[in-house]
């Protein structure tokens, strides 16, 4: 079982930055892929960024955040981060951390990000 706790959300003006963190805990040896998703009101949850396991994880991003967001992870601390720069009002959403292990996907409780214009 894997428990995920996100932090770092909040209210920021357009053009500002936020850094989200997600820490995994529980009885496990390692985690495979870690990801960030978001869900805006009235919209489906969408993948924002993903990073694979390994010393240097491969990353991929939604087109809407490429060049603005950066995902990274600290394998020793079972943590994943999302640095969000040049934020836009359309980035407003609840952001969820997800972790995959042994074919299962675990979710955090979400953290609210609100970008004012």
Secondary structure, 3 states (H helix, E strand, C coil): CEEEEEECCEEEECCCCEEEEEEEEECCCCCCCEEEEEECCCCCCEEEEEECCCCCCCEEECCCCCCCEEEEEEHHHCEEEEEECCCCHHHCEEEEEEEEECCEEEECCCEEEEEEC
